[in-house]
Each structure stands twice: as structure tokens, then as C-alpha cells.
Amino acid sequence: MTQPPNTGETVPGNDSPLDPVAAAALLDQATQQARRQFQFSPPLLSMLRAVVVLGAFGAIWLSVRGQHPYTGPNGAAMAVAYALVGLVIGASAAAMKRAAAGVSGPALQNRWVGIGVMLVAWVVVYVFMAALDHAGAGHTIVFGLYPATAPLMILGLVAATDAAARQDWLMTASMLAMAIVSTIAAFGGPVGAWLIMAIGLCVLFLGTGAFTFWQERHSLVRQ
């Protein structure tokens, strides 16, 4: 009896046909490996954030250390801080753009709404800072405690709410921890707040990066 022709693909060096399911699995694995090689992975992004907060808040702390009376950070320290923050914003935007690739419909709309809410919260925080200055609040508040702690405390709470709605529990925990660090830093005074933020947020982002790296490695092992 004549055997039907074998139309399946064969693996080089092997006469057996390649199962379509196995082929799809191999293609998916190769795609994931390529993405890990050429994308800025979440662990690396967390490490970058750790370096940025340490450098930005640390530079400001060095500029205000020993001030009597307190007058606030100098221009050089603020330039370093803004440059570092700009770097991490660019890396975060690129990561978010990749994460949104292939996402459409309500999921994409919800993502953009969440980003919009956080941007509004960020702007409102600094508008309120101008209001404090206009009201005659002292430099220790307007250029010390408030800018050192309030922006990331409020942004952390907003981001945690958004992450909880998306059931992203790691992001929820990280953003809540950022809000807690900011609250604790407020007890350090206008000078100490900058140092507490530098160390506390650096440790937080290093821990988040290490945990994300462990998750990725554990996922690869299970595969």
C-alpha cells in the first residue's frame, strides 16, 4: 500500500517531521529571547531609576547641606537633577511604548487615561508649590520639605491606584512604598529629606529590579 507523501517540515539532521505545535513554541521562544536581547528590560529600568534617584536627590542634598538659614538647592544641583530625571523619563517612555505595541481598544485607552492622570497630578503638585511661595511660606517648605517629598508621595499614590486597577501588584507595592518613603523623609527636615529620599528610593528601586530579575529567571527555568 502506497504511503501518503510527507508534507511536514523536517528538522535538519532529523528525518522526523516538525510538529506544528512545537514549531510555534520554538518561534515564540525565539521571539521572546530576541526581545530580551534588544529591549531595555524592566530590571535594567529599575536599576537606572535607582541610580537616577540617588544621583538627583544626592546632588541636591550636597548643595543644601550645612545651609543656615536654609535657602534651597543651587542651580548646578538642579541642572544635574533635571538631566538625570530626563534620562529616566526617556527610558520609561520607550519601555511604555514597547509595552503598548499590539495593544488596542479599551486596554490602550485605559493606559493613556492612566498616563494622563499621572501627568495632571505631577503638574498640579508644582502649581501648588507656586501657590505656597505666593502665600509667603518659608524656604524650608517651598524649596525644602515640599519639593523633596510631596511630588513623589502624591504621584506614588496615584500610580498605585492605577496599578491596582490593572491588577499589577508589583507596581502597586512599589508605588505605595515610594509614597511611604516620601512620608518618612518629611520628618528629616528640609535638608535631611533629600538624603532620606536618595537612599530610600535607591534601595526601593534596587529591590524592585532584583525581584523582577528573579521573576524572569524563575519563569525561564519553568519553561
Backbone hydrogen bonds, N-H to C=O, Kabsch-Sander energy under -0.5 kcal/mol:
donor,donor_aa,acceptor,acceptor_aa,energy
7,T,5,P,-0.8
11,V,16,S,-1.1
14,N,11,V,-2.5
18,L,9,E,-4.3
19,D,17,P,-0.6
23,A,19,D,-2.7
24,A,20,P,-2.3
25,A,21,V,-2.1
26,L,22,A,-2.6
27,L,23,A,-2.3
28,D,24,A,-2.4
29,Q,25,A,-2.4
30,A,26,L,-2.5
31,T,27,L,-2.3
32,Q,28,D,-2.3
33,Q,29,Q,-2.3
34,A,30,A,-2.3
35,R,31,T,-2.3
36,R,32,Q,-2.3
37,Q,33,Q,-1.6
38,F,34,A,-2.0
39,Q,35,R,-1.8
41,S,39,Q,-1.2
45,L,41,S,-2.2
46,S,42,P,-2.4
47,M,43,P,-2.1
48,L,44,L,-2.4
49,R,45,L,-2.3
50,A,46,S,-2.1
51,V,47,M,-2.1
52,V,48,L,-2.5
53,V,49,R,-2.7
54,L,50,A,-1.8
55,G,51,V,-2.6
56,A,52,V,-3.4
57,F,53,V,-1.9
58,G,53,V,-0.5
58,G,54,L,-1.4
59,A,55,G,-2.1
60,I,56,A,-1.8
61,W,57,F,-2.4
62,L,58,G,-2.3
63,S,59,A,-1.4
64,V,60,I,-1.3
65,R,61,W,-1.6
67,Q,64,V,-2.0
78,M,74,N,-1.9
79,A,75,G,-2.2
80,V,76,A,-2.1
81,A,77,A,-2.4
82,Y,78,M,-2.8
83,A,79,A,-2.2
84,L,80,V,-2.3
85,V,81,A,-2.5
86,G,82,Y,-2.5
87,L,83,A,-1.6
88,V,84,L,-2.0
89,I,85,V,-2.3
90,G,86,G,-2.1
91,A,87,L,-2.1
92,S,88,V,-2.5
93,A,89,I,-2.6
94,A,90,G,-2.0
95,A,91,A,-2.0
96,M,92,S,-2.5
97,K,93,A,-2.2
98,R,94,A,-1.9
99,A,95,A,-2.2
100,A,96,M,-1.7
101,A,98,R,-1.0
103,V,100,A,-2.2
107,A,104,S,-0.7
109,Q,105,G,-2.0
110,N,106,P,-2.8
111,R,107,A,-1.8
112,W,108,L,-2.2
113,V,109,Q,-2.4
114,G,110,N,-2.4
115,I,111,R,-2.1
116,G,112,W,-2.5
117,V,113,V,-2.4
118,M,114,G,-1.9
119,L,115,I,-2.2
120,V,116,G,-2.4
121,A,117,V,-2.5
122,W,118,M,-2.2
123,V,119,L,-2.3
124,V,120,V,-2.8
125,V,121,A,-1.9
126,Y,122,W,-1.2
127,V,123,V,-2.1
128,F,124,V,-2.4
129,M,125,V,-1.2
130,A,126,Y,-1.6
131,A,127,V,-1.7
132,L,128,F,-2.2
133,D,129,M,-1.9
134,H,130,A,-2.4
135,A,131,A,-1.9
136,G,133,D,-1.2
137,A,132,L,-2.3
141,I,138,G,-1.1
142,V,138,G,-2.6
143,F,139,H,-2.0
145,L,140,T,-2.9
146,Y,141,I,-2.0
148,A,144,G,-1.8
149,T,145,L,-1.7
150,A,145,L,-0.6
150,A,146,Y,-1.9
153,M,149,T,-1.9
154,I,150,A,-2.7
155,L,151,P,-2.6
156,G,152,L,-2.0
157,L,153,M,-1.7
158,V,154,I,-2.3
159,A,155,L,-2.9
160,A,156,G,-2.3
161,T,157,L,-1.9
162,D,158,V,-2.1
163,A,159,A,-2.6
164,A,160,A,-2.3
165,A,161,T,-1.8
166,R,162,D,-1.2
167,Q,164,A,-1.1
168,D,163,A,-2.9
169,W,167,Q,-1.1
172,T,168,D,-2.2
173,A,169,W,-2.5
174,S,170,L,-2.4
175,M,171,M,-2.6
176,L,172,T,-2.2
177,A,173,A,-2.3
178,M,174,S,-1.9
179,A,175,M,-1.9
180,I,176,L,-2.2
181,V,177,A,-2.7
182,S,178,M,-2.1
183,T,179,A,-1.9
184,I,180,I,-2.5
185,A,181,V,-2.4
186,A,182,S,-1.2
187,F,184,I,-1.5
188,G,185,A,-2.2
189,G,186,A,-0.9
192,G,188,G,-1.0
193,A,189,G,-2.1
194,W,191,V,-0.9
195,L,191,V,-1.0
196,I,192,G,-2.7
197,M,193,A,-2.3
198,A,194,W,-2.0
199,I,195,L,-2.4
200,G,196,I,-2.9
201,L,197,M,-2.2
202,C,198,A,-1.4
203,V,199,I,-2.4
204,L,200,G,-2.1
205,F,201,L,-2.7
206,L,202,C,-2.3
207,G,203,V,-2.4
208,T,204,L,-2.4
209,G,205,F,-2.6
210,A,206,L,-2.4
211,F,207,G,-2.4
212,T,208,T,-2.5
213,F,209,G,-2.3
214,W,210,A,-2.3
215,Q,211,F,-2.3
216,E,212,T,-2.3
217,R,213,F,-2.5
218,H,214,W,-2.7
219,S,215,Q,-2.3
220,L,216,E,-2.1
221,V,217,R,-2.3
222,R,218,H,-2.0
223,Q,219,S,-1.5
